[in-house]
Amino acid sequence: MTEEMHESVTTLIEETRIYPQEKLAPIKKGAQQLNIGIPKETSTYENRVPLTPKAVGALTANGHRVIIESGTGVAANFSDEEYTEAGANLASGAKEVFKSDMIVKVEFPTAEEIDWMTNKQTIISTIHAEEQDIKSRLELLNQKKAIAIGYEFIEDKVGGLPIVRAMSEIAGVSVIPIAAEYMSADKKGAGAILGGITGVPPTNVVIIGAGTVTEYASRTAIALGASVKIFDRHLYKLHRLKHILSASVFTSTIDQVALRKALLEADVVICAVRTEKGQVEKIITEEMVMGMKKGTVIVDVSIDEGGCVATSVPTNLKKPVFTKHGVIHYCVPNIASRYPRTSTKALSNIFTPILNGISNHGGVDQMIFENKWFMKGVYSYKGFMTNYHLANKFNLRFKDLNLLMAARF
């Protein structure tokens, strides 16, 4: 080799050193590689996915393995190709996905899905306590000694419920357009426009509850020109809403006389009450519903916890409404699933840092032990119910998770 050629080769080697070389990202020292499975939802009415392709890419870039069932993201307009390009492994069936160490899905697993699981896996999903066969499925999870974490119970570091809030924001933005749709004559509603126009009195919107759903629903209704009345048991929540909305909305604690009068005049009633005890109180009685105007629309957002209207029963996205006593009831538990792409992005924003946190702590057990806010999400731990309200509701054996964590050492 001539001296000139030697110099050229040396220069080429030195130049290539400055370019990034393709290789798997290393797992941080002390961290644990996660094996995450994302199955396709079995219900035709659930369109959300827990992770977007971009979120999957962030996880695989950190050295984690993600396996996703083919077709999982189609309803949310995410293709299989987007997931595989992000580094996910594609599975042709759900059984393969359910062998993963950690399963992340939206709906509570069916009995068949739990049967596919192996012992001591981690599963993260919603848990609608009003669904059928929930008790038997909880017992099956306990038999599998799974670590089960519920979307509804996961807290953040300041004690909030980030997933509940995100889905409540979507529901809050959605409920007013939904109500407006069913007020129209072609949907057998009252034939009134939701809002107000010149020379015509505004429609009356009554909202029970003063949380996130109410905040976003009120903003939309006020912007359309509707008259809004908000009822809640807690005065401090009403103060908060008055401050946030900066509008002349009517607020009141739940007084039967004032509420009954408001319901008689209502065109739209939105129920958005949450409880920590698993089931909300029936604030609106059947007698109150019978007294409402024909064509009034009730949107019971609280239906996933039993609903706060005595006449409410769960519906679905295919058949979302029914009429009783001349009043239209919309009682879909997963309103956010109407907008699966937005919902999936919201879920991904929350789950990606949580999953990376689990890895950085060295696994789920250590993540639970070191983070009380994450511990709140665990409702079943290796054979024991650790959520008191669920255990009490379904008469299942309860164990304090703090004691179970301490017993590890």
GURO-125969 format. One line per field, with one value per residue (C-alpha): residue number from 1; residue in three letters; chain; z, y, x. Coordinates in nm, 3 decimals. Each point is the difference from the previous one (the first is absolute). Example, Ala and Ser with C-alpha at 12.3 -4.5 7.8 and 13.67 -1.06 7.14 Angstrom:
// GURO-125969
n	[1|2]
res	[Ala|Ser]
chain	[A|A]
c3	[0.780|-0.066]
c2	[-0.450|0.344]
c1	[1.230|0.137]
***
This chain:
// GURO-125969
n	[1|2|3|4|5|6|7|8|9|10|11|12|13|14|15|16|17|18|19|20|21|22|23|24|25|26|27|28|29|30|31|32|33|34|35|36|37|38|39|40|41|42|43|44|45|46|47|48|49|50|51|52|53|54|55|56|57|58|59|60|61|62|63|64|65|66|67|68|69|70|71|72|73|74|75|76|77|78|79|80|81|82|83|84|85|86|87|88|89|90|91|92|93|94|95|96|97|98|99|100|101|102|103|104|105|106|107|108|109|110|111|112|113|114|115|116|117|118|119|120|121|122|123|124|125|126|127|128|129|130|131|132|133|134|135|136|137|138|139|140|141|142|143|144|145|146|147|148|149|150|151|152|153|154|155|156|157|158|159|160|161|162|163|164|165|166|167|168|169|170|171|172|173|174|175|176|177|178|179|180|181|182|183|184|185|186|187|188|189|190|191|192|193|194|195|196|197|198|199|200|201|202|203|204|205|206|207|208|209|210|211|212|213|214|215|216|217|218|219|220|221|222|223|224|225|226|227|228|229|230|231|232|233|234|235|236|237|238|239|240|241|242|243|244|245|246|247|248|249|250|251|252|253|254|255|256|257|258|259|260|261|262|263|264|265|266|267|268|269|270|271|272|273|274|275|276|277|278|279|280|281|282|283|284|285|286|287|288|289|290|291|292|293|294|295|296|297|298|299|300|301|302|303|304|305|306|307|308|309|310|311|312|313|314|315|316|317|318|319|320|321|322|323|324|325|326|327|328|329|330|331|332|333|334|335|336|337|338|339|340|341|342|343|344|345|346|347|348|349|350|351|352|353|354|355|356|357|358|359|360|361|362|363|364|365|366|367|368|369|370|371|372|373|374|375|376|377|378|379|380|381|382|383|384|385|386|387|388|389|390|391|392|393|394|395|396|397|398|399|400|401|402|403|404|405|406|407|408|409]
res	[Met|Thr|Glu|Glu|Met|His|Glu|Ser|Val|Thr|Thr|Leu|Ile|Glu|Glu|Thr|Arg|Ile|Tyr|Pro|Gln|Glu|Lys|Leu|Ala|Pro|Ile|Lys|Lys|Gly|Ala|Gln|Gln|Leu|Asn|Ile|Gly|Ile|Pro|Lys|Glu|Thr|Ser|Thr|Tyr|Glu|Asn|Arg|Val|Pro|Leu|Thr|Pro|Lys|Ala|Val|Gly|Ala|Leu|Thr|Ala|Asn|Gly|His|Arg|Val|Ile|Ile|Glu|Ser|Gly|Thr|Gly|Val|Ala|Ala|Asn|Phe|Ser|Asp|Glu|Glu|Tyr|Thr|Glu|Ala|Gly|Ala|Asn|Leu|Ala|Ser|Gly|Ala|Lys|Glu|Val|Phe|Lys|Ser|Asp|Met|Ile|Val|Lys|Val|Glu|Phe|Pro|Thr|Ala|Glu|Glu|Ile|Asp|Trp|Met|Thr|Asn|Lys|Gln|Thr|Ile|Ile|Ser|Thr|Ile|His|Ala|Glu|Glu|Gln|Asp|Ile|Lys|Ser|Arg|Leu|Glu|Leu|Leu|Asn|Gln|Lys|Lys|Ala|Ile|Ala|Ile|Gly|Tyr|Glu|Phe|Ile|Glu|Asp|Lys|Val|Gly|Gly|Leu|Pro|Ile|Val|Arg|Ala|Met|Ser|Glu|Ile|Ala|Gly|Val|Ser|Val|Ile|Pro|Ile|Ala|Ala|Glu|Tyr|Met|Ser|Ala|Asp|Lys|Lys|Gly|Ala|Gly|Ala|Ile|Leu|Gly|Gly|Ile|Thr|Gly|Val|Pro|Pro|Thr|Asn|Val|Val|Ile|Ile|Gly|Ala|Gly|Thr|Val|Thr|Glu|Tyr|Ala|Ser|Arg|Thr|Ala|Ile|Ala|Leu|Gly|Ala|Ser|Val|Lys|Ile|Phe|Asp|Arg|His|Leu|Tyr|Lys|Leu|His|Arg|Leu|Lys|His|Ile|Leu|Ser|Ala|Ser|Val|Phe|Thr|Ser|Thr|Ile|Asp|Gln|Val|Ala|Leu|Arg|Lys|Ala|Leu|Leu|Glu|Ala|Asp|Val|Val|Ile|Cys|Ala|Val|Arg|Thr|Glu|Lys|Gly|Gln|Val|Glu|Lys|Ile|Ile|Thr|Glu|Glu|Met|Val|Met|Gly|Met|Lys|Lys|Gly|Thr|Val|Ile|Val|Asp|Val|Ser|Ile|Asp|Glu|Gly|Gly|Cys|Val|Ala|Thr|Ser|Val|Pro|Thr|Asn|Leu|Lys|Lys|Pro|Val|Phe|Thr|Lys|His|Gly|Val|Ile|His|Tyr|Cys|Val|Pro|Asn|Ile|Ala|Ser|Arg|Tyr|Pro|Arg|Thr|Ser|Thr|Lys|Ala|Leu|Ser|Asn|Ile|Phe|Thr|Pro|Ile|Leu|Asn|Gly|Ile|Ser|Asn|His|Gly|Gly|Val|Asp|Gln|Met|Ile|Phe|Glu|Asn|Lys|Trp|Phe|Met|Lys|Gly|Val|Tyr|Ser|Tyr|Lys|Gly|Phe|Met|Thr|Asn|Tyr|His|Leu|Ala|Asn|Lys|Phe|Asn|Leu|Arg|Phe|Lys|Asp|Leu|Asn|Leu|Leu|Met|Ala|Ala|Arg|Phe]
chain	[A|A|A|A|A|A|A|A|A|A|A|A|A|A|A|A|A|A|A|A|A|A|A|A|A|A|A|A|A|A|A|A|A|A|A|A|A|A|A|A|A|A|A|A|A|A|A|A|A|A|A|A|A|A|A|A|A|A|A|A|A|A|A|A|A|A|A|A|A|A|A|A|A|A|A|A|A|A|A|A|A|A|A|A|A|A|A|A|A|A|A|A|A|A|A|A|A|A|A|A|A|A|A|A|A|A|A|A|A|A|A|A|A|A|A|A|A|A|A|A|A|A|A|A|A|A|A|A|A|A|A|A|A|A|A|A|A|A|A|A|A|A|A|A|A|A|A|A|A|A|A|A|A|A|A|A|A|A|A|A|A|A|A|A|A|A|A|A|A|A|A|A|A|A|A|A|A|A|A|A|A|A|A|A|A|A|A|A|A|A|A|A|A|A|A|A|A|A|A|A|A|A|A|A|A|A|A|A|A|A|A|A|A|A|A|A|A|A|A|A|A|A|A|A|A|A|A|A|A|A|A|A|A|A|A|A|A|A|A|A|A|A|A|A|A|A|A|A|A|A|A|A|A|A|A|A|A|A|A|A|A|A|A|A|A|A|A|A|A|A|A|A|A|A|A|A|A|A|A|A|A|A|A|A|A|A|A|A|A|A|A|A|A|A|A|A|A|A|A|A|A|A|A|A|A|A|A|A|A|A|A|A|A|A|A|A|A|A|A|A|A|A|A|A|A|A|A|A|A|A|A|A|A|A|A|A|A|A|A|A|A|A|A|A|A|A|A|A|A|A|A|A|A|A|A|A|A|A|A|A|A|A|A|A|A|A|A|A|A|A|A|A|A|A|A|A|A|A|A|A|A|A|A|A|A|A|A|A|A|A|A|A|A|A|A|A|A|A|A|A|A|A|A|A|A|A|A|A|A]
c3	[0.000|-0.095|0.257|-0.177|0.014|0.367|0.086|-0.189|0.187|0.334|-0.076|-0.096|0.327|0.204|-0.182|0.052|0.373|0.021|-0.148|0.229|-0.022|0.004|0.310|0.275|0.275|0.321|0.309|0.281|0.276|0.262|-0.238|-0.125|-0.360|-0.041|-0.212|-0.083|-0.176|-0.158|-0.107|-0.229|0.186|-0.036|0.033|-0.325|0.201|0.136|-0.248|0.223|0.021|0.305|-0.203|-0.330|-0.244|0.112|0.364|-0.101|-0.181|0.315|0.199|-0.252|-0.031|0.373|-0.056|0.089|-0.200|-0.115|-0.165|-0.145|-0.153|-0.368|-0.058|0.352|-0.113|-0.309|0.168|0.124|-0.346|0.095|-0.241|0.072|-0.215|0.225|0.305|-0.164|-0.130|0.359|0.105|0.115|-0.071|-0.171|0.130|-0.207|0.303|0.355|0.171|-0.089|0.133|0.332|0.072|0.046|0.346|-0.005|-0.180|-0.069|-0.139|0.033|0.093|0.304|-0.120|-0.077|0.171|-0.314|-0.010|0.367|-0.072|-0.260|0.260|0.186|0.371|0.156|-0.302|0.022|-0.171|-0.035|-0.118|0.092|0.243|-0.043|0.316|-0.148|-0.278|0.008|0.165|0.151|0.327|-0.170|-0.217|0.304|0.161|-0.312|0.012|0.364|-0.093|-0.256|0.277|-0.235|0.085|-0.130|-0.037|-0.083|-0.219|0.228|0.310|-0.124|0.165|-0.082|0.239|0.125|0.064|-0.322|-0.232|-0.331|-0.219|0.146|-0.058|-0.359|-0.091|0.189|-0.205|-0.319|0.139|0.115|-0.344|-0.159|0.207|-0.125|-0.372|0.088|0.180|-0.288|-0.244|0.192|0.052|-0.373|-0.142|-0.222|0.319|0.153|0.234|0.091|-0.326|0.178|-0.073|0.284|0.083|-0.068|-0.297|-0.027|0.126|0.128|0.365|0.051|0.070|0.360|0.087|0.348|0.110|0.308|0.131|-0.005|-0.129|-0.324|-0.222|0.127|-0.054|-0.369|-0.065|0.156|-0.214|-0.315|0.105|0.103|-0.331|-0.183|0.205|0.224|0.357|0.234|0.353|0.200|0.310|0.232|0.364|0.060|0.020|-0.059|-0.339|-0.098|0.106|-0.216|-0.305|0.042|0.008|-0.304|-0.220|0.072|-0.111|0.159|0.041|0.263|0.269|0.290|0.248|-0.067|0.150|-0.095|-0.044|-0.219|-0.197|-0.066|-0.129|-0.227|-0.143|-0.085|-0.220|-0.138|-0.367|0.070|0.320|0.037|0.289|0.078|0.356|0.118|0.325|0.173|0.125|-0.335|-0.062|-0.012|0.173|-0.203|0.026|-0.263|0.087|-0.247|0.121|-0.098|-0.346|-0.042|0.070|-0.271|-0.334|-0.285|-0.218|0.277|-0.046|0.292|-0.049|0.297|-0.004|0.343|-0.148|0.033|0.377|-0.014|-0.108|0.210|-0.168|0.122|-0.356|-0.150|-0.134|-0.198|-0.378|-0.266|-0.300|-0.242|0.191|0.220|0.101|0.129|0.095|0.330|0.121|-0.318|0.100|-0.218|0.195|-0.132|0.231|-0.178|0.251|-0.242|-0.164|-0.067|-0.235|-0.250|-0.052|0.020|-0.163|0.243|0.292|-0.099|-0.013|0.344|0.145|-0.156|0.159|0.340|-0.049|-0.171|0.304|0.235|-0.194|-0.018|0.373|0.067|-0.194|0.177|0.341|-0.096|-0.036|0.104|0.361|0.069|-0.183|0.230|0.312|-0.071|-0.136|0.207|-0.286|-0.226|0.277|0.004|-0.346|0.113|0.076|-0.002|0.104|-0.038|0.118|0.228|-0.058|0.106|-0.081|0.303|-0.182|-0.271|0.256|0.208|-0.302|-0.124|0.338|-0.082|0.238|0.059|0.093|0.066|-0.277|0.235|0.212|-0.307|-0.113|0.344|0.003|-0.304|0.214]
c2	[0.000|0.340|0.273|0.204|-0.290|-0.064|0.364|-0.020|-0.313|0.150|0.316|-0.206|-0.196|0.318|0.162|-0.298|0.018|0.325|-0.156|-0.175|-0.378|-0.206|-0.219|-0.082|0.258|-0.136|-0.044|0.228|-0.160|-0.140|0.029|-0.290|-0.077|-0.015|-0.252|0.179|-0.154|0.202|-0.219|0.103|0.088|-0.264|0.243|0.160|0.314|0.061|0.181|0.137|-0.131|0.061|0.096|0.181|-0.110|0.299|-0.113|-0.354|0.145|0.185|-0.325|-0.216|0.269|-0.050|-0.372|-0.131|-0.267|0.074|-0.261|0.114|-0.200|0.067|0.249|0.144|0.362|-0.006|0.155|0.287|0.041|-0.146|-0.267|-0.317|0.146|0.305|-0.223|-0.231|0.297|0.126|-0.326|-0.207|-0.371|-0.096|-0.296|-0.174|-0.093|0.109|-0.315|0.088|0.354|-0.123|-0.189|0.333|0.089|0.320|0.044|0.350|0.029|0.216|-0.230|-0.226|-0.346|-0.264|-0.340|-0.153|0.260|-0.059|-0.372|0.069|0.178|-0.171|0.040|0.324|0.224|0.372|0.130|0.365|0.074|0.168|-0.171|0.093|-0.150|-0.004|-0.246|-0.357|-0.275|0.245|-0.192|-0.331|0.169|0.163|-0.342|-0.139|0.279|-0.086|-0.366|0.106|0.201|0.298|0.356|0.185|0.377|0.202|0.311|0.156|-0.034|0.111|0.325|0.253|0.145|0.268|-0.237|0.064|-0.267|0.075|-0.258|0.077|0.370|-0.050|-0.213|0.242|0.291|-0.188|-0.095|0.358|0.142|-0.273|0.004|0.332|-0.093|-0.341|0.165|0.245|-0.292|-0.175|0.319|0.016|-0.109|-0.272|-0.169|0.031|0.273|0.323|0.163|0.285|0.135|-0.019|0.353|0.326|0.221|0.350|0.022|-0.360|-0.094|-0.207|-0.370|-0.110|-0.234|-0.155|-0.171|-0.220|-0.006|0.263|-0.187|-0.011|-0.113|0.290|0.249|-0.086|-0.056|0.337|0.184|-0.151|0.065|0.359|0.063|-0.113|0.237|-0.252|0.071|-0.225|-0.111|-0.209|-0.206|-0.173|-0.109|0.178|0.377|0.021|-0.171|0.251|0.287|-0.148|-0.021|0.356|0.119|-0.208|0.076|0.372|0.001|0.061|-0.366|-0.099|-0.222|-0.176|-0.275|-0.298|0.118|-0.211|0.300|0.203|-0.307|-0.115|0.348|0.012|-0.345|0.104|0.279|-0.192|-0.081|-0.188|-0.175|-0.116|-0.227|0.007|-0.123|-0.220|-0.186|-0.177|-0.274|-0.162|0.101|0.341|0.098|0.022|0.374|0.030|-0.222|-0.161|0.237|0.296|-0.150|-0.041|0.371|0.111|0.141|-0.248|-0.009|0.103|-0.163|-0.163|-0.081|-0.214|0.008|-0.170|-0.321|-0.184|0.024|-0.085|0.339|0.275|-0.021|-0.267|-0.079|-0.032|-0.333|-0.048|0.035|-0.024|0.194|-0.206|0.059|0.298|0.120|-0.115|0.193|-0.035|0.220|0.205|0.088|-0.101|-0.174|-0.018|-0.238|-0.109|-0.086|0.063|0.331|0.068|-0.301|0.211|0.185|-0.281|0.177|0.292|-0.237|-0.222|0.297|0.111|-0.349|-0.023|0.328|-0.153|-0.360|0.059|0.166|-0.250|-0.298|0.155|0.068|-0.367|-0.092|0.254|-0.126|-0.353|-0.142|0.037|-0.111|0.264|0.264|-0.077|-0.004|0.335|0.194|0.028|0.180|-0.302|-0.243|0.150|-0.148|-0.360|-0.176|-0.361|-0.118|-0.361|-0.163|0.271|0.284|0.321|0.248|0.012|0.126|-0.269|-0.272|0.117|0.038|-0.356|-0.164|-0.096|-0.040|0.331|0.055|0.331|0.046|0.183|-0.318|-0.217|0.228|-0.009|-0.382|-0.014|0.088]
c1	[0.000|0.141|0.037|-0.271|-0.250|0.085|-0.077|-0.334|-0.111|0.105|-0.197|-0.311|0.014|0.033|-0.294|-0.233|0.058|-0.195|-0.318|-0.254|0.019|-0.323|-0.030|-0.249|-0.015|0.147|-0.217|0.115|0.200|-0.240|-0.296|-0.208|-0.087|-0.376|-0.186|-0.327|-0.300|-0.283|-0.296|-0.283|-0.318|-0.272|-0.293|-0.116|-0.082|0.351|0.224|0.275|0.356|0.224|0.309|0.054|0.272|0.207|-0.026|0.096|0.301|0.107|-0.021|0.185|0.267|0.061|0.055|-0.347|-0.184|-0.356|-0.222|-0.332|-0.282|-0.064|-0.284|0.008|0.031|-0.222|-0.306|0.217|0.157|0.339|0.121|0.199|0.280|0.027|0.044|0.254|0.198|0.008|0.164|-0.298|-0.031|-0.325|-0.201|-0.265|-0.212|-0.080|0.130|0.358|-0.042|-0.142|0.321|0.184|0.127|-0.205|-0.332|-0.131|-0.353|-0.311|-0.288|-0.003|0.112|-0.261|0.002|0.152|0.278|0.081|0.015|0.271|0.213|0.282|0.071|0.124|-0.043|-0.080|-0.314|-0.100|-0.356|-0.325|-0.237|-0.366|-0.146|-0.351|0.088|-0.129|0.204|0.249|0.018|0.083|0.262|0.159|0.017|0.169|0.259|0.068|0.044|0.260|0.174|0.007|0.095|-0.307|-0.001|-0.313|-0.004|-0.260|0.216|0.344|0.097|0.270|0.254|-0.242|-0.291|-0.192|-0.141|0.176|-0.176|-0.342|0.064|0.118|-0.303|-0.227|0.133|-0.090|-0.342|-0.061|0.074|-0.216|-0.320|-0.137|0.025|-0.150|-0.292|-0.046|-0.019|-0.278|-0.198|-0.062|-0.338|0.153|0.129|-0.351|0.117|-0.179|0.109|0.178|0.346|0.248|0.105|-0.174|-0.083|-0.144|-0.356|-0.012|0.064|0.317|-0.024|0.047|0.287|0.009|0.322|0.034|0.357|0.273|0.305|0.196|-0.290|-0.209|0.282|0.038|-0.370|-0.086|0.252|-0.150|-0.360|0.073|0.179|-0.315|-0.214|-0.175|-0.109|0.202|-0.088|0.249|-0.079|0.248|0.019|0.331|0.005|0.377|-0.042|-0.267|0.231|0.276|-0.226|-0.130|0.362|0.107|-0.299|-0.006|-0.362|-0.336|-0.096|-0.252|0.151|-0.167|0.058|-0.230|-0.325|-0.301|-0.230|0.239|0.110|-0.356|-0.095|0.308|-0.078|-0.357|0.143|0.299|0.057|0.323|0.113|0.360|0.094|0.372|0.046|0.286|0.045|0.287|-0.232|-0.067|-0.363|-0.164|-0.321|-0.322|-0.038|-0.276|-0.296|-0.238|-0.270|0.221|0.054|-0.376|-0.041|0.246|-0.111|-0.049|0.310|0.238|0.343|0.183|0.370|0.107|0.380|0.000|-0.143|0.333|-0.054|-0.369|-0.135|-0.157|-0.342|-0.242|-0.113|0.351|0.125|0.325|-0.017|0.273|0.130|-0.211|-0.326|0.084|-0.347|-0.336|-0.312|-0.183|-0.287|0.051|0.358|0.295|0.279|0.359|0.190|0.321|0.275|0.289|-0.090|0.370|0.001|-0.198|0.328|0.257|0.293|-0.012|-0.061|0.292|0.235|-0.119|0.052|0.347|0.106|-0.074|0.114|0.335|0.166|-0.168|0.138|0.346|-0.027|-0.078|0.314|0.219|-0.115|0.096|-0.351|-0.363|0.053|0.262|-0.205|-0.294|0.219|0.169|-0.301|-0.316|-0.177|0.057|-0.092|-0.351|-0.059|0.055|-0.329|0.127|0.345|0.116|-0.320|-0.141|-0.247|0.174|-0.279|-0.228|-0.309|0.018|0.067|-0.296|-0.230|0.064|0.061|0.360|0.292|0.180|0.364|0.172|0.254|0.237|0.022|0.053|0.281|0.162|-0.022|0.228|0.302]
***
